[in-house]
Amino acid sequence: MPDEWLIKDVRGVLERVERVGLGFRAENPRLLIVIFYDLYCPGCALLEDEVGDYLVELYRSGKASLYFVDYPVHRGVERLHAAFRCIYRRDPMVFLETMKRHYEAYLSGKLKGEEALIDANNDCINEELQRVMEAKSVAKELGAPGTPTIIIGNLIKNIGQGMFGYPGAMKLMKLIEDMYIY
């Protein structure tokens, strides 16, 4: 599969990720942005560091619904993903802040991901582990080759683009802008 590909049914993608993704749904969004992520993924960390606030602003302004879909590709990260889902269940905005701090620590070489595990109770983690694996299955079914995989779609035109890897802030923002005005 190429690094970029056409998605012909963005609304179908939305139906799939709504079941398993950690969503920030705008009221009447024009765009759908889906990020398949791994908490130990360097490209995911760069994406969050460089454009995380921009993506959240698209959601807050009502322009886009934003979904984070667990796609743990690094061995042993599943419980950490489950703990982050527990944080999302308690407060989605705290999830965003926790993810930002996690990736900042990852990029600086000071990662202590177990902090999220301490904050979540085992019942929640065990419950969410199943959802992490369901999300991983959906990622594979939708053709995500790895992390990060990003889908940007125009919900009105029902068309979008998928891309594997983080292309950098300027290219990603241009693609989002182009898809918005398309």
C-alpha positions in Angstrom: 0.0 0.0 0.0 1.4 3.5 -0.9 2.0 6.1 1.8 -1.1 7.9 0.7 -4.4 6.6 -0.6 -7.9 7.7 -1.5 -10.8 6.9 0.8 -14.1 6.7 -1.0 -16.5 6.3 2.0 -15.5 8.6 4.8 -18.8 8.2 6.5 -18.3 4.4 6.6 -14.9 5.0 8.2 -16.7 7.2 10.8 -19.2 4.5 11.6 -16.3 2.0 12.2 -14.1 4.3 14.4 -17.1 5.6 16.4 -17.4 2.2 18.0 -13.7 1.9 19.1 -12.1 5.3 18.9 -11.7 7.9 21.5 -13.8 10.6 19.9 -14.1 14.3 20.1 -17.2 14.9 18.0 -18.0 18.3 16.7 -21.7 19.4 16.3 -21.8 19.7 12.5 -18.3 19.0 11.3 -17.2 19.2 7.7 -14.0 17.1 8.4 -13.2 13.8 10.0 -9.7 13.3 11.3 -8.7 9.9 12.6 -5.3 9.1 14.1 -4.3 5.5 14.5 -1.7 5.8 17.3 0.7 3.8 19.4 2.0 5.4 22.7 5.5 4.3 21.9 5.5 5.6 18.3 8.1 8.3 17.5 6.0 9.6 14.6 2.9 9.8 16.8 4.9 11.8 19.4 6.1 14.3 16.7 2.5 14.6 15.4 1.2 15.4 18.8 4.1 17.8 19.5 3.8 19.7 16.3 0.1 19.7 15.5 -1.8 18.3 18.5 -3.0 21.7 19.6 -4.0 22.6 16.0 -6.1 19.4 15.7 -7.8 20.1 19.0 -8.6 23.6 17.8 -10.2 22.2 14.7 -12.5 20.2 16.9 -13.2 23.1 19.3 -14.1 25.4 16.4 -16.6 22.8 15.1 -14.7 22.2 11.8 -13.7 18.6 12.5 -14.5 15.6 14.6 -11.3 14.0 15.9 -10.8 10.4 16.8 -7.8 8.6 18.3 -7.8 4.9 17.5 -5.5 2.6 19.5 -3.2 0.7 17.3 -0.6 -0.8 19.6 2.2 -2.1 17.4 5.0 -2.0 19.9 5.2 -5.0 22.2 3.8 -4.6 25.7 2.1 -1.2 25.2 -1.5 -2.6 25.4 -2.0 -2.1 29.1 -0.8 1.5 28.8 -3.3 2.1 26.0 -6.0 0.6 28.2 -5.0 3.0 31.1 -5.2 6.0 28.7 -8.7 4.8 27.7 -9.6 4.8 31.4 -8.4 8.4 31.6 -10.6 9.2 28.6 -13.6 7.6 30.3 -13.1 9.8 33.3 -12.5 13.0 31.4 -11.8 13.3 27.6 -10.0 16.6 28.0 -7.7 15.2 30.7 -6.9 12.4 28.2 -5.7 15.0 25.7 -3.4 16.6 28.3 -2.1 13.3 29.5 -1.3 12.2 26.0 0.5 15.5 25.3 2.6 15.1 28.5 3.3 11.4 27.6 4.6 12.3 24.2 6.6 15.2 25.5 8.3 12.8 28.0 8.8 10.3 25.2 10.5 12.9 22.9 12.7 14.1 25.8 13.8 10.6 26.7 12.2 10.9 30.2 9.2 8.6 29.6 7.6 7.0 32.6 4.5 5.6 31.0 3.6 3.6 34.1 2.3 6.8 35.7 -1.0 6.3 33.8 -1.2 2.7 35.0 -0.9 3.8 38.6 -3.8 6.3 38.2 -6.2 3.7 36.6 -7.7 0.8 38.5 -7.2 -2.7 37.4 -10.9 -3.4 36.7 -11.0 -0.5 34.2 -7.7 -1.5 32.6 -8.9 -5.1 32.1 -12.2 -3.9 30.7 -10.5 -1.5 28.3 -7.8 -4.0 27.2 -10.6 -5.7 25.1 -11.5 -2.4 23.5 -7.8 -1.8 22.7 -7.7 -5.1 20.8 -11.0 -4.3 19.0 -9.6 -0.9 18.0 -6.4 -2.6 16.7 -8.6 -5.0 14.6 -10.6 -2.0 13.1 -7.3 -0.3 12.3 -6.2 -3.4 10.3 -9.6 -3.8 8.6 -9.4 -0.1 7.5 -6.0 -0.7 6.0 -3.8 1.1 8.5 -0.3 -0.2 7.8 1.2 1.1 11.1 1.5 4.2 13.2 0.8 6.9 12.8 -1.8 6.4 10.1 -3.9 9.5 9.6 -7.3 9.7 7.8 -8.6 13.1 6.8 -12.0 13.2 5.2 -14.6 15.6 4.0 -17.9 14.3 5.5 -20.0 16.3 3.1 -18.3 15.0 -0.1 -17.8 11.6 1.6 -14.2 11.3 0.3 -10.9 11.5 2.0 -7.3 10.6 2.1 -5.3 8.2 4.3 -1.6 8.5 4.9 0.9 6.4 6.7 3.5 8.2 8.6 3.7 11.8 9.8 4.4 14.0 6.8 5.3 17.1 8.9 3.2 20.0 10.1 3.1 22.0 6.9 2.1 19.1 4.6 -0.5 17.8 7.1 -2.1 21.3 7.6 -2.2 21.9 3.9 -3.9 18.5 3.3 -6.5 19.4 6.0 -7.1 22.8 4.5 -7.5 21.4 1.0 -9.9 18.7 2.3 -11.9 21.4 4.2 -12.5 23.6 1.2 -12.9 20.7 -1.3 
